[in-house]
Amino acid sequence: MSLSVHVFVEAADGSRDFLDAPEGVSETAGFERWRTSVWGSPVVRSLGARFLPRLAETDLHVGPDEVTAFLDECVLLASRVPQVVAGMDAGRTVEEQTHQVASNLAHIGHAARRAMEVGGGVVIW
C-alpha cells in the first residue's frame, strides 16, 4: 500500500470536503512502511521535522493554520534528501531512493501549496 496526500477545506458544518488533485498531479506520499522507516525515522526527526514524524503513530492531519509551517518542513527536508536517504535501509540504489524521497516530498509540498491557496489543510493517510 501507499500513503496518499490530500487537500481539504472545512465546510460550514465542520465537515471536510476533499479536493480532487489537478490533472497530472500525483497524490502519493510514499510507501506505507515509510511511516516509520522514512517520515518517522531518527534522521528526519533530527532534522527538526515535527509533522511528518507523526505518521509513525497515526495519519497526519495538518490544519489550515499549520500549513505554512508544514510547507516549511517539506522545504527543509527537500533540501536534505541525501541525509534522509543515508538513514534509510538499503533496499534500492541510492539514486532510486533519492528520486523516490524527492518525488514524494514534491507531491506533499505541492499539496501544501494548494491548501494554502484555498485556505485548507492537508491529510496524509
PyMOL commands that set and color helices and strands:
alter all, ss='L'
color gray80, all
select helices_A, chain A and resi 34-37+42-46+52-56+64-78+81-86+94-118
alter helices_A, ss='H'
color red, helices_A
select strands_A, chain A and resi 2-10+16-18+28-31+60-62+121-124
alter strands_A, ss='S'
color yellow, strands_A
deselect
rebuild
show_as cartoon
